[in-house]
Structures are given as structure tokens and as C-alpha cells.
Amino acid sequence: MSGPLATPPPYPAGGSALLADRVVLVTAAAGTGIGFAAARRCVDEGATVVIADLHERRLEESADRLSEIGGTRPITALCDVTDQSAVDAMFDLVYREHGRLDVLINNAGLGGTTRLVEMTDEKWSAVLDVTLNGTMRCTREALRRMPSNGGGVLVNNASVLGWRAQDGQAHYAAAKAGVMALTRCAAIEGAGDGIRVNAVAPSLAMHPFLSKVMDQEVLDELTTHEAFGRSAEPWEVANVMVFLASDYSSYLTGEVISVSSQRA
């Protein structure tokens, strides 16, 4: 496809202070994917950001990059979302250093391509434990703690595969469909405490790490199904996360917003 939509627009210039005075925690924020893009967009919009990840070197490199962008180095938390004690420690750090948490972006996930006939219990469980159970653990802890600061917002990273079928993605699709259902139920439970819970469902946001868990040929084929003839930039997904974290979405809860140009 050619035309004005076939190339990404420029990165948004400046910010509108949509998240000024908010404390935002982003999981799996190291590297070049949606998590780092979300952290950067939150910094652009005036938030105080805490970033977490399992990979210490990449996490510290990401914090250095964010300090160059925003002028302040964010606090970092090493966290394995499959370990409840690590999740507890991450939240303890946020409340100890900042006294509150206004926004949680649940971005941690694990993918891969394995057909069901070749799927081991270990592969299935590994993807679900990070992608679904990890989101549950962080969501549960946020629902426990956010009422103390008058409420808050959760933004979960789901996927269009929670709705659509793709060969070799049964474990990931099942996990992301679970994240969608978790989002809806958590939203009902959190509403009375002033907590909103929504999710984004990207189709294809290209970044270097993606080619490590999925064949490039498959990624190229998926790109051809996008109406714009290209994948999303990670920050284009992050823009929607920022919208959901901001007061512009004050009447949205329990919703899953597709960030996709895929043909139906």
C-alpha cells in the first residue's frame, strides 16, 4: 500500500500534561517495545514514572534514556510478575518512594509460536503465568492499595488475538482473552473505590524484540493484512494507553480498545 497512511506520522511533539502530578508504574518497560514507549509517553505527559522489568541491564538502560528525555531518572524495580513476593516488593517501592500510585500499566507478557500438537504443558503454563497470571497479580495488588489514595487507573495490554485466531498462538491468545475478561471483572470490583480498569488490544506493533519470538516471515505476512500496509509504532499503542490513563477517559471502565488497522 502507498499513500499518507503507509508511513508512521511524526512522534507527538511536546505534551499536554495529561498525566501531570500522577505516579505511573509500567511493568516490562525495558527495551524497545510497548512498555518503554508507554513509559516515555507518560513522561512526556508530565507523569512521575516507575519502570519495572525482569532484565536488570535493559531496565537501567531504559531508565537512563528516560532521564535524558524527561530530566529526571525514574525509579526502577526488578520484578518477575510470576513471583508474588516480587510483585509485593515492587508496589512497596512505589509507595515508599512516592506515597501513592495513580496509574498501573500492566504490560508484562510472554509470547512465542507453538502449534497445539507440539505444545508442552510447560510452554503453555509459562505463557499463561506471565501474561495472564502476572497481570492478575499486579491487578490484585493495585486493587488492594489504590483505595488508600482515593482511587486510580489500570491499563492492561491485551491483544487482538484475544478475539481472533492465529496458527501457533493458542497459548498467547488464551492468555490475552483471559486478560480481557480479567479487565472487565476487575473494573466492576474497582468501581466502588474509584478505580477504572481498561485494556488496549494491539494488532501488530513492530519492535526488535518481536522478531526474536516470532519468525520474520510471519511478521511480514501479518503486516500485509494491516489496512495501512504497515505495523503500528509502539508509541502509537502507547498513545491510547495514555488516553485511558488520563481524565479524558473518565467514563470508561471495563473496556477493551482495539489499536488496530486490520481488515475485518
Contacts in CASP RR format, 6 or more apart in sequence:
PFRMAT RR
TARGET T0000
AUTHOR 0000-0000-0000
METHOD contacts of the structure
MODEL  1
MSGPLATPPPYPAGGSALLADRVVLVTAAAGTGIGFAAARRCVDEGATVV
IADLHERRLEESADRLSEIGGTRPITALCDVTDQSAVDAMFDLVYREHGR
LDVLINNAGLGGTTRLVEMTDEKWSAVLDVTLNGTMRCTREALRRMPSNG
GGVLVNNASVLGWRAQDGQAHYAAAKAGVMALTRCAAIEGAGDGIRVNAV
APSLAMHPFLSKVMDQEVLDELTTHEAFGRSAEPWEVANVMVFLASDYSS
YLTGEVISVSSQRA
1 227 0 8 1.000
1 228 0 8 1.000
1 229 0 8 1.000
1 230 0 8 1.000
5 227 0 8 1.000
5 228 0 8 1.000
5 229 0 8 1.000
5 261 0 8 1.000
6 228 0 8 1.000
6 229 0 8 1.000
6 230 0 8 1.000
7 230 0 8 1.000
8 230 0 8 1.000
8 233 0 8 1.000
8 236 0 8 1.000
11 235 0 8 1.000
12 41 0 8 1.000
12 44 0 8 1.000
12 235 0 8 1.000
12 239 0 8 1.000
14 44 0 8 1.000
15 44 0 8 1.000
15 45 0 8 1.000
15 46 0 8 1.000
16 45 0 8 1.000
17 45 0 8 1.000
17 46 0 8 1.000
18 45 0 8 1.000
18 46 0 8 1.000
18 242 0 8 1.000
18 243 0 8 1.000
18 245 0 8 1.000
18 246 0 8 1.000
18 247 0 8 1.000
18 248 0 8 1.000
19 42 0 8 1.000
19 45 0 8 1.000
19 46 0 8 1.000
19 47 0 8 1.000
19 103 0 8 1.000
19 242 0 8 1.000
19 245 0 8 1.000
19 246 0 8 1.000
20 45 0 8 1.000
20 46 0 8 1.000
20 47 0 8 1.000
21 46 0 8 1.000
21 48 0 8 1.000
22 42 0 8 1.000
22 46 0 8 1.000
22 47 0 8 1.000
22 48 0 8 1.000
22 102 0 8 1.000
22 103 0 8 1.000
22 245 0 8 1.000
23 47 0 8 1.000
23 48 0 8 1.000
23 50 0 8 1.000
23 94 0 8 1.000
23 98 0 8 1.000
23 99 0 8 1.000
23 100 0 8 1.000
23 101 0 8 1.000
23 102 0 8 1.000
23 103 0 8 1.000
24 39 0 8 1.000
24 42 0 8 1.000
24 47 0 8 1.000
24 48 0 8 1.000
24 49 0 8 1.000
24 50 0 8 1.000
24 102 0 8 1.000
24 103 0 8 1.000
24 104 0 8 1.000
24 105 0 8 1.000
24 245 0 8 1.000
25 49 0 8 1.000
25 50 0 8 1.000
25 51 0 8 1.000
25 52 0 8 1.000
25 90 0 8 1.000
25 91 0 8 1.000
25 94 0 8 1.000
25 101 0 8 1.000
25 103 0 8 1.000
25 104 0 8 1.000
25 105 0 8 1.000
26 35 0 8 1.000
26 38 0 8 1.000
26 39 0 8 1.000
26 42 0 8 1.000
26 49 0 8 1.000
26 50 0 8 1.000
26 51 0 8 1.000
26 52 0 8 1.000
26 105 0 8 1.000
26 107 0 8 1.000
27 35 0 8 1.000
27 52 0 8 1.000
27 53 0 8 1.000
27 79 0 8 1.000
27 81 0 8 1.000
27 90 0 8 1.000
27 104 0 8 1.000
27 105 0 8 1.000
27 106 0 8 1.000
27 107 0 8 1.000
27 108 0 8 1.000
27 138 0 8 1.000
28 35 0 8 1.000
28 52 0 8 1.000
28 53 0 8 1.000
28 54 0 8 1.000
28 81 0 8 1.000
28 107 0 8 1.000
28 108 0 8 1.000
28 109 0 8 1.000
29 35 0 8 1.000
29 36 0 8 1.000
29 38 0 8 1.000
29 39 0 8 1.000
29 51 0 8 1.000
29 52 0 8 1.000
29 53 0 8 1.000
29 59 0 8 1.000
29 62 0 8 1.000
29 107 0 8 1.000
30 36 0 8 1.000
30 51 0 8 1.000
30 53 0 8 1.000
30 55 0 8 1.000
30 58 0 8 1.000
30 59 0 8 1.000
30 61 0 8 1.000
30 62 0 8 1.000
31 53 0 8 1.000
31 55 0 8 1.000
31 58 0 8 1.000
31 61 0 8 1.000
31 62 0 8 1.000
31 209 0 8 1.000
32 207 0 8 1.000
32 208 0 8 1.000
32 209 0 8 1.000
32 234 0 8 1.000
33 205 0 8 1.000
33 207 0 8 1.000
33 209 0 8 1.000
33 234 0 8 1.000
34 107 0 8 1.000
34 157 0 8 1.000
34 202 0 8 1.000
34 205 0 8 1.000
34 207 0 8 1.000
34 234 0 8 1.000
34 237 0 8 1.000
34 238 0 8 1.000
34 241 0 8 1.000
35 105 0 8 1.000
35 107 0 8 1.000
35 157 0 8 1.000
35 234 0 8 1.000
35 238 0 8 1.000
36 51 0 8 1.000
36 62 0 8 1.000
36 65 0 8 1.000
36 234 0 8 1.000
37 233 0 8 1.000
37 234 0 8 1.000
37 235 0 8 1.000
37 237 0 8 1.000
37 238 0 8 1.000
38 105 0 8 1.000
38 107 0 8 1.000
38 237 0 8 1.000
38 238 0 8 1.000
38 241 0 8 1.000
38 242 0 8 1.000
39 49 0 8 1.000
39 51 0 8 1.000
39 62 0 8 1.000
39 66 0 8 1.000
39 74 0 8 1.000
39 105 0 8 1.000
40 65 0 8 1.000
40 66 0 8 1.000
40 69 0 8 1.000
40 235 0 8 1.000
40 238 0 8 1.000
41 235 0 8 1.000
41 238 0 8 1.000
41 239 0 8 1.000
41 241 0 8 1.000
41 242 0 8 1.000
42 49 0 8 1.000
42 103 0 8 1.000
42 105 0 8 1.000
42 242 0 8 1.000
42 245 0 8 1.000
43 49 0 8 1.000
43 66 0 8 1.000
43 69 0 8 1.000
43 70 0 8 1.000
43 74 0 8 1.000
44 69 0 8 1.000
45 242 0 8 1.000
45 246 0 8 1.000
47 103 0 8 1.000
48 72 0 8 1.000
48 74 0 8 1.000
48 98 0 8 1.000
49 66 0 8 1.000
49 74 0 8 1.000
50 74 0 8 1.000
50 75 0 8 1.000
50 76 0 8 1.000
50 77 0 8 1.000
50 93 0 8 1.000
50 94 0 8 1.000
50 97 0 8 1.000
50 98 0 8 1.000
51 59 0 8 1.000
51 62 0 8 1.000
51 63 0 8 1.000
51 66 0 8 1.000
51 74 0 8 1.000
51 75 0 8 1.000
51 76 0 8 1.000
51 77 0 8 1.000
52 59 0 8 1.000
52 76 0 8 1.000
52 77 0 8 1.000
52 78 0 8 1.000
52 79 0 8 1.000
52 90 0 8 1.000
53 59 0 8 1.000
53 62 0 8 1.000
53 76 0 8 1.000
53 78 0 8 1.000
53 79 0 8 1.000
54 78 0 8 1.000
54 79 0 8 1.000
54 80 0 8 1.000
54 81 0 8 1.000
56 78 0 8 1.000
59 76 0 8 1.000
59 78 0 8 1.000
60 76 0 8 1.000
62 76 0 8 1.000
63 73 0 8 1.000
63 74 0 8 1.000
63 76 0 8 1.000
64 73 0 8 1.000
66 73 0 8 1.000
66 74 0 8 1.000
67 73 0 8 1.000
67 74 0 8 1.000
75 93 0 8 1.000
75 94 0 8 1.000
75 97 0 8 1.000
75 98 0 8 1.000
77 89 0 8 1.000
77 90 0 8 1.000
77 93 0 8 1.000
77 94 0 8 1.000
78 86 0 8 1.000
79 86 0 8 1.000
79 87 0 8 1.000
79 89 0 8 1.000
79 90 0 8 1.000
80 86 0 8 1.000
81 87 0 8 1.000
81 108 0 8 1.000
81 130 0 8 1.000
81 133 0 8 1.000
81 134 0 8 1.000
81 135 0 8 1.000
81 137 0 8 1.000
81 138 0 8 1.000
82 129 0 8 1.000
82 130 0 8 1.000
82 133 0 8 1.000
82 134 0 8 1.000
82 137 0 8 1.000
84 137 0 8 1.000
87 134 0 8 1.000
87 137 0 8 1.000
87 138 0 8 1.000
87 141 0 8 1.000
88 141 0 8 1.000
91 101 0 8 1.000
91 141 0 8 1.000
91 142 0 8 1.000
91 145 0 8 1.000
94 101 0 8 1.000
95 101 0 8 1.000
95 145 0 8 1.000
99 149 0 8 1.000
100 148 0 8 1.000
100 149 0 8 1.000
101 142 0 8 1.000
101 145 0 8 1.000
101 146 0 8 1.000
101 149 0 8 1.000
101 152 0 8 1.000
102 149 0 8 1.000
102 151 0 8 1.000
102 152 0 8 1.000
102 153 0 8 1.000
103 152 0 8 1.000
103 153 0 8 1.000
103 154 0 8 1.000
103 155 0 8 1.000
103 245 0 8 1.000
104 138 0 8 1.000
104 139 0 8 1.000
104 142 0 8 1.000
104 153 0 8 1.000
104 154 0 8 1.000
104 155 0 8 1.000
105 154 0 8 1.000
105 155 0 8 1.000
105 157 0 8 1.000
105 241 0 8 1.000
105 245 0 8 1.000
106 134 0 8 1.000
106 135 0 8 1.000
106 138 0 8 1.000
106 139 0 8 1.000
106 154 0 8 1.000
106 155 0 8 1.000
106 156 0 8 1.000
106 157 0 8 1.000
106 179 0 8 1.000
107 157 0 8 1.000
108 130 0 8 1.000
108 131 0 8 1.000
108 134 0 8 1.000
108 135 0 8 1.000
108 138 0 8 1.000
109 127 0 8 1.000
109 130 0 8 1.000
109 131 0 8 1.000
109 134 0 8 1.000
109 135 0 8 1.000
109 157 0 8 1.000
109 175 0 8 1.000
110 126 0 8 1.000
110 127 0 8 1.000
110 130 0 8 1.000
110 131 0 8 1.000
110 172 0 8 1.000
111 127 0 8 1.000
111 131 0 8 1.000
111 171 0 8 1.000
111 172 0 8 1.000
111 213 0 8 1.000
111 214 0 8 1.000
112 127 0 8 1.000
112 169 0 8 1.000
112 171 0 8 1.000
112 172 0 8 1.000
112 213 0 8 1.000
112 214 0 8 1.000
113 168 0 8 1.000
113 169 0 8 1.000
113 213 0 8 1.000
113 214 0 8 1.000
113 215 0 8 1.000
113 218 0 8 1.000
114 123 0 8 1.000
114 168 0 8 1.000
114 171 0 8 1.000
115 167 0 8 1.000
115 168 0 8 1.000
115 170 0 8 1.000
116 168 0 8 1.000
116 170 0 8 1.000
119 170 0 8 1.000
119 171 0 8 1.000
123 171 0 8 1.000
124 171 0 8 1.000
127 171 0 8 1.000
127 172 0 8 1.000
127 175 0 8 1.000
128 171 0 8 1.000
128 174 0 8 1.000
128 175 0 8 1.000
131 172 0 8 1.000
131 175 0 8 1.000
131 176 0 8 1.000
131 179 0 8 1.000
132 174 0 8 1.000
132 175 0 8 1.000
132 176 0 8 1.000
132 178 0 8 1.000
132 179 0 8 1.000
132 182 0 8 1.000
135 156 0 8 1.000
135 179 0 8 1.000
135 182 0 8 1.000
136 182 0 8 1.000
139 154 0 8 1.000
139 156 0 8 1.000
139 182 0 8 1.000
139 186 0 8 1.000
139 197 0 8 1.000
142 152 0 8 1.000
142 154 0 8 1.000
142 195 0 8 1.000
143 186 0 8 1.000
143 189 0 8 1.000
143 190 0 8 1.000
143 193 0 8 1.000
143 195 0 8 1.000
146 152 0 8 1.000
146 193 0 8 1.000
146 194 0 8 1.000
146 195 0 8 1.000
147 193 0 8 1.000
147 194 0 8 1.000
147 195 0 8 1.000
150 193 0 8 1.000
150 194 0 8 1.000
151 193 0 8 1.000
151 194 0 8 1.000
151 195 0 8 1.000
152 194 0 8 1.000
152 195 0 8 1.000
152 196 0 8 1.000
153 195 0 8 1.000
153 196 0 8 1.000
153 197 0 8 1.000
153 198 0 8 1.000
153 244 0 8 1.000
153 245 0 8 1.000
154 183 0 8 1.000
154 186 0 8 1.000
154 195 0 8 1.000
154 196 0 8 1.000
154 197 0 8 1.000
154 198 0 8 1.000
155 198 0 8 1.000
155 199 0 8 1.000
155 200 0 8 1.000
155 241 0 8 1.000
155 244 0 8 1.000
155 245 0 8 1.000
156 179 0 8 1.000
156 182 0 8 1.000
156 183 0 8 1.000
156 197 0 8 1.000
156 198 0 8 1.000
156 199 0 8 1.000
156 200 0 8 1.000
157 179 0 8 1.000
157 199 0 8 1.000
157 200 0 8 1.000
157 202 0 8 1.000
157 241 0 8 1.000
158 176 0 8 1.000
158 179 0 8 1.000
158 180 0 8 1.000
158 183 0 8 1.000
158 199 0 8 1.000
158 200 0 8 1.000
158 201 0 8 1.000
158 256 0 8 1.000
159 172 0 8 1.000
159 173 0 8 1.000
159 176 0 8 1.000
159 201 0 8 1.000
159 202 0 8 1.000
159 203 0 8 1.000
160 201 0 8 1.000
160 202 0 8 1.000
160 203 0 8 1.000
160 258 0 8 1.000
160 260 0 8 1.000
160 262 0 8 1.000
161 169 0 8 1.000
161 172 0 8 1.000
161 173 0 8 1.000
161 176 0 8 1.000
161 177 0 8 1.000
162 173 0 8 1.000
162 176 0 8 1.000
162 177 0 8 1.000
162 178 0 8 1.000
162 180 0 8 1.000
162 201 0 8 1.000
163 177 0 8 1.000
163 201 0 8 1.000
163 258 0 8 1.000
164 173 0 8 1.000
164 262 0 8 1.000
165 173 0 8 1.000
166 173 0 8 1.000
176 201 0 8 1.000
179 199 0 8 1.000
180 199 0 8 1.000
180 201 0 8 1.000
180 256 0 8 1.000
183 197 0 8 1.000
183 198 0 8 1.000
183 199 0 8 1.000
183 254 0 8 1.000
183 255 0 8 1.000
183 256 0 8 1.000
184 254 0 8 1.000
184 256 0 8 1.000
186 197 0 8 1.000
186 254 0 8 1.000
187 196 0 8 1.000
187 197 0 8 1.000
187 198 0 8 1.000
187 253 0 8 1.000
187 254 0 8 1.000
187 255 0 8 1.000
188 254 0 8 1.000
190 196 0 8 1.000
190 197 0 8 1.000
191 253 0 8 1.000
196 249 0 8 1.000
196 250 0 8 1.000
196 252 0 8 1.000
196 253 0 8 1.000
196 254 0 8 1.000
197 253 0 8 1.000
197 254 0 8 1.000
198 244 0 8 1.000
198 249 0 8 1.000
198 252 0 8 1.000
198 253 0 8 1.000
198 254 0 8 1.000
198 255 0 8 1.000
198 256 0 8 1.000
198 257 0 8 1.000
199 254 0 8 1.000
199 255 0 8 1.000
199 256 0 8 1.000
199 257 0 8 1.000
200 237 0 8 1.000
200 240 0 8 1.000
200 241 0 8 1.000
200 244 0 8 1.000
200 256 0 8 1.000
200 257 0 8 1.000
200 258 0 8 1.000
200 259 0 8 1.000
201 256 0 8 1.000
201 257 0 8 1.000
201 258 0 8 1.000
201 259 0 8 1.000
201 260 0 8 1.000
202 232 0 8 1.000
202 237 0 8 1.000
202 259 0 8 1.000
202 260 0 8 1.000
203 222 0 8 1.000
203 226 0 8 1.000
203 232 0 8 1.000
203 258 0 8 1.000
203 259 0 8 1.000
203 260 0 8 1.000
203 261 0 8 1.000
203 262 0 8 1.000
204 219 0 8 1.000
204 222 0 8 1.000
204 223 0 8 1.000
204 226 0 8 1.000
204 231 0 8 1.000
204 232 0 8 1.000
204 260 0 8 1.000
204 262 0 8 1.000
205 231 0 8 1.000
205 232 0 8 1.000
205 233 0 8 1.000
205 234 0 8 1.000
205 236 0 8 1.000
205 237 0 8 1.000
205 259 0 8 1.000
206 219 0 8 1.000
206 223 0 8 1.000
206 231 0 8 1.000
206 232 0 8 1.000
206 233 0 8 1.000
206 234 0 8 1.000
207 234 0 8 1.000
210 219 0 8 1.000
211 219 0 8 1.000
219 231 0 8 1.000
222 231 0 8 1.000
223 229 0 8 1.000
223 230 0 8 1.000
223 231 0 8 1.000
225 262 0 8 1.000
225 263 0 8 1.000
226 260 0 8 1.000
226 261 0 8 1.000
226 262 0 8 1.000
227 261 0 8 1.000
227 262 0 8 1.000
227 263 0 8 1.000
228 261 0 8 1.000
229 261 0 8 1.000
232 259 0 8 1.000
232 260 0 8 1.000
232 261 0 8 1.000
236 259 0 8 1.000
237 259 0 8 1.000
240 257 0 8 1.000
240 259 0 8 1.000
243 249 0 8 1.000
244 252 0 8 1.000
244 257 0 8 1.000
END
